[in-house]
Amino acid sequence: MSAESPQLIVRFQGQLVQRTPLARDVLSIGRTPDNGLSLPHPLIARRHAELRLDEGRLTLTDMGSRTGTFIGETRLLPNQPQVLPDGAVFRIGPFEITYYESDPVEDDVPSEAAVTGLGLPATPPRQIAEPRPTYPAHRPVGPLSRYLADLPAIYQDSDFLGRYLMIIEAVWEPLEQRQSFMMMYFDPRTCPASMLPWLSGWLDMPVDRLWPEGRQRAILSEAMDLMRWRGTRFGLSRMIELSTGITPEILDEPGMAWVMRVRVTAPPAHPIDRQSLELLIQRHKPAHVGYILDVLP
């Protein structure tokens, strides 16, 4: 590697954890392993940001992430490239990333190591979102229906007709509003709670109906990604994380080929149902791999 090659230095909670050379013109940053810079953390989007090197200038673009990309206290506008000077520091989730045009002198920076293997502090249990609030349909404001204004002038002074049309307005307007926002009924983040089981069956992503509503929504929102990574270490880890709120450790078992060890550390205030966790692992682990489950207090 050239001593003058551009570098990214990644820090997590002040600890130096990764060095990534900018060996390509476009480097994607996101949570999943198919990104050039993979940062596995719940606050990182699947494809969070993008770095593009063009004629010696590096630009940073937020790809419309929910938690945002920050330079200092300024949040970047989505899909708007921002030029990064040498030594620029930007923040994605809990990670702080510094850009150097040449190889910095950082003796304690690991060389091209994976973040997941660096002993990062365990992610605390995630707070499950509150149930989505529901609101009653807007009722027409009387005493006469506003539909009268759409009738010929000869009918607009009819008190009886105005009160009669209130019945039709009270029935029709909620249907009109539902039709205008129909796309929200097919989004796990916004649909009524009663539709979550239907979406679960439609996406073939089983969820426990006894789970909190926020947890069901989180899993179904990532259903396409979870199916894409099903049978991989990342997919299993992410599914456990969404289902329990705790990030597991998945390790190779020494001396035992095709066996992995899944270790989940559950705080006293966050108990884990071992049987449910076993079923989850069996459903989402690689089919040819055995496992050993450790649930630690």
Stockholm file with secondary structure:
# STOCKHOLM 1.0

chainA/1-297         MSAESPQLIVRFQGQLVQRTPLARDVLSIGRTPDNGLSLPHPLIARRHAELRLDEGRLTLTDMGSRTGTFIGETRLLPNQPQVLPDGAVFRIGPFEITYYESDPVEDDVPSEAAVTGLGLPATPPRQIAEPRPTYPAHRPVGPLSRYLADLPAIYQDSDFLGRYLMIIEAVWEPLEQRQSFMMMYFDPRTCPASMLPWLSGWLDMPVDRLWPEGRQRAILSEAMDLMRWRGTRFGLSRMIELSTGITPEILDEPGMAWVMRVRVTAPPAHPIDRQSLELLIQRHKPAHVGYILDVLP
#=GR chainA/1-297 SS CCTTSCEEEEEETTEEEEEEECCSSEEEEESSTTSSEECCCTTSCTTCEEEEEETTEEEEEECSCSSCEEETTEECCBTCCEEECTTCEEEETTEEEEEESSCCCCTTSCSSCCGGGSCCCCCCCCCCCCCCCCCCCCCCCSSSCGGGGGSCGGGTTCHHHHHHHHHHHHHHHHHHHHHHTGGGGGSTTTSCGGGHHHHHHHHTCCCCTTSCHHHHHHHHHTHHHHHHTTTSHHHHHHHHHHHHSCCCEEEECTTCTTEEEEEEECCTTSCCCHHHHHHHHHHHSCTTCEEEEEEEC
#=GC SS_cons         CCTTSCEEEEEETTEEEEEEECCSSEEEEESSTTSSEECCCTTSCTTCEEEEEETTEEEEEECSCSSCEEETTEECCBTCCEEECTTCEEEETTEEEEEESSCCCCTTSCSSCCGGGSCCCCCCCCCCCCCCCCCCCCCCCSSSCGGGGGSCGGGTTCHHHHHHHHHHHHHHHHHHHHHHTGGGGGSTTTSCGGGHHHHHHHHTCCCCTTSCHHHHHHHHHTHHHHHHTTTSHHHHHHHHHHHHSCCCEEEECTTCTTEEEEEEECCTTSCCCHHHHHHHHHHHSCTTCEEEEEEEC
//
